[in-house]
Amino acid sequence: MNRLLLVDGTNIVMRYAHAMAPDVVRDSENAATDEAIARVTSACVRAIIECAEVSGSSYAIVTFDSGGSWRKARYPEYKTNRTVSTRHWSESLRSACEANHIHTLICEGFEADDVIATLERRARESGRRTAVLSGDSDLLVLANESCHVYQFGRKDEPRYAWRTKEWICAKYGIRSPELLRDFKSIVGEPGDSLTGIPGYGPKKALQLLERFGNADALLASIALTEANREILSLMLELVTLRVDVPVAAISPADCRISK
């Protein structure tokens, strides 16, 4: 059965932009040239096609963050540490994908991660296997028997590194990929300006998860102060990927990768 490749388009285009046009990305006054845009988007499209081949995917959907985010509305500090706008680069990659007959998707108010999580859930429930390509660690929670999550490999790794359940558990010291959500709700996610519980690091988080099982059980306990329970409840909401994004049904024919 061929897989459906779900790509975090915002993530990969910014990865390539930072690598191939760093001066443009760092300086908002330095407008990207048509040549720089073409090089970045061409590399992204090539990566999508290559990862589809590696993962055995005949279908692909490239998702992008929308202009607004429910997380930002819920927590104004969300991603305030990111000063670079992704809009221009995302629009350029979306146009390049469509020119190459690669299906793209944006859902207003939601981030690409939420759209991917929703599509993965739907695919799994219908018996279809999926693959995910992103450099964002948040999507590692989706790793399961039917969903293979790929990141860009580091030194001595394949170009597209499959992050197995065993790899994820060993990296974070958790029992299953699903617990990465619980782990991050306690320690925070600096890349997204999420604080976690002040003073609680990885060691303390793993001890709590070993004792209580997950963050929901920790919230129901008396192990935290009322203030820390409020923080944990908010962090847990923010790091949890939504699986209820109102995505219209997509025909396989619409997202089949053109040879």
N, C-alpha and C positions, 0 to 999 in steps of 0.2 A: 504494500500500500504506500503510495507516494505521500510525502509529508507536505504540510503547509508551512512555509517559512514566514515568520512574523518578525519584522525588522523595526527596531527603534530608530527611525529616520533622523530625528532631532539629535540623538546621541551620536550616531556615526558621522553625520555631516559636520558636527562641531569637533569631533575627534580629528577628522581629516583637515578641517580648516585650521585648527591649532597647529597641526603638524606641517601643513604645506603652505600656509599663509599666515604665520604667527604675527607678523607686524600689522597686518590688516585686522586681525582679530583683537589684538591688544589695544589698538588705537582707533577709536570710533571715528576720528576725523580723517583717517586714511581709508578712503573708499576702495573697495575691492575692484580690481580690474576684471574685464570680461575674461581675460586669459586665466586669472587666478580662480575665478568661479568655475570656469570650464574644467580646469585641472582637478579641483576638489570634487565637483559633482561627478566627473567621469570616474574618478577613483572609487567613489561611493557606489556607483552603479556596478562597477566591476566587482567590488567586494560582495554586493548582494548576489550577483550571479555566481560568483565563486563559492560563496557559502551555501547557496542552494545546491550546487553540485556536491559539495562535501557532505551535506546533511541528507542528501537524497530527496530533495524537495522539487516537485514539479510545479508548485504553486507558491506565490509570494504576495504578501500585503505589507507595504511600508507605511508605518503610522508616524504621525507627527503631533507634537504638543499643540494645543489650541492657544489662542491669544490669551485666554483667561484660565484660571485653575481653581477648582473648588478648594484646594488646599490653601492657596493664597488667601481666599476669602475667609477661610476658617482660621488661618494663622498668618497674619500679615508679615511676620518675620520670615516666612518660608522663602528660601533661596535668595534672601537679600544680599548674600555674599557674591552673587553672580552679577557682574556689571556688563557682561557682553550680551548683546541681543542676538537671539538665534533666528529671528523672523526671516531676515533676508536670506540666510544660508538655507533654511528649511524650504522656503519658497523655491529657491533655485534647484534644490535636489528634487523637490516634488515635480517640478517641470521636467527635469531630466528623466525621472522615472517614467512619467507619463509618455514622454517621447520614445522611450524604450519599451512601452506597453507593459509596464510594471504597475500593478494596482496600488493606489495610495489612499490613505484614509485619515481624516481629522474629525474629532467629535468635540464640539464646542463645550468648554468648561472642564474638559478632561485632558490628562496628559497621555502621552503615547503608552506609558507603562500600563495605565488602566485599560486602554483599548486592547493592548496585547493580552492582558490577563483575562479580559472578557472573551476575546476570540479563542484563546487557548481553552478556557472552560467549555465553551460551546462545542469546539472541535472534539474535545475529550468525551463529552457526553454523547456525541454522535458517532464515536468510535474512530475518529480520524486522528492520526498522529501529527505532531507539530514539531517545529524547531524554532528557536528564538536567537536572534543576533543582536547583541547590545554590549556595550562596555559598562552598563549600569548594574551594579551588584544587586539592586533591589529586585531585578527580574530572576535572580537565582532561586527565589522561592518557588518558581514554577517548575523546577526540575523534577521530573517524575518518569515513570516507565514509558509514557507516551510522548513526553515533551523533552527534547534535547536542547539545552541552553548552551550557546556558543559565545565566547568572548574572543577578542583579538589576542592571540597568544603572546606570551612574554618570551624572554630569551630561552632558547632550547625547547620551546614548545611549538606545536604546529601553528600555522598562520591563523587558523580558526580552531581554537581550543574548546573541545567539548567539556563542559563542567559537569562531571558526573555527581551523583548524590554523595558518593564517597569523598570526592575532592572537596565539595562544599562543606561537608561535616568536619573533615580534617582541618580545613582552613580556619573555620570559626569555632571549632570545639563543640558543636551542637549535635544533637542526635538525628535530626532530619532537616532538609532544606526549609521546610515550612517554619521552623523555629527561628529562622533568620529574621523574620518580622518581629518576633518577640524580643530577640536579642537587641535589635536596633532600637526598639521602643524604650529599652532601658538605658543603653549606652549613648543613644543619639546617632545622628548622621550629619557630621560637619559639612559635607558637601551640599546638603540641602538646608543648612542653618537650623537643624533640629537638635535641641540641646540634650534630650534624654533626661534622666533624673540626675540632678547635680551631684557630683561626687561619686557616681556609680560607674565604674569602669568595666571592662570585659570580664575580669576575674569575678567580680561581685555579681555581674549579670549571669554568668554561667552557674554560679553557686545557687542563685535564686531559681533559675530554670531547672536545675537538678532537684531542688527541694520541692518546687511547686508544679513543675511540669510545663507551664506556659504563662504568658503574661496575664491572661484572663483569670487564671486561678490566683495569681499573685495579687491582682486587683481586689479579689474577693476576700483576701486574707487580712490579718491585722499586722502584717510585717512592715507595712509602710505607714508613714504619717499621712494625715488627710491631704496635706499639700502635695506630697509626692505621689499620692494616688491620683490626684487631679492631673498632675503633669504626665504620669504614665498613661492615663486614659486618653489624653489628647495626643501624645506621641504615637500610641497604638493606632488611633484613628488615622493619623497622617501617613504612617508607614505602610498601612494595609492597602494592597492593590484592590481597586474596585473591579468587581466582576459583573456589574449591572449596567455597564455603559449602553445606552440605547443605540446600538449599531444595527442598521438595517441588514436584512439577510443578503448575503453575497453569493452569487452563483460561482461554482468552481471554474466555469468557463471565463468569468471575468477576471480571475486572478491567476490563470495559468501562465507560466513563464514562456514567452515566445522564444523559440529557438533562433 
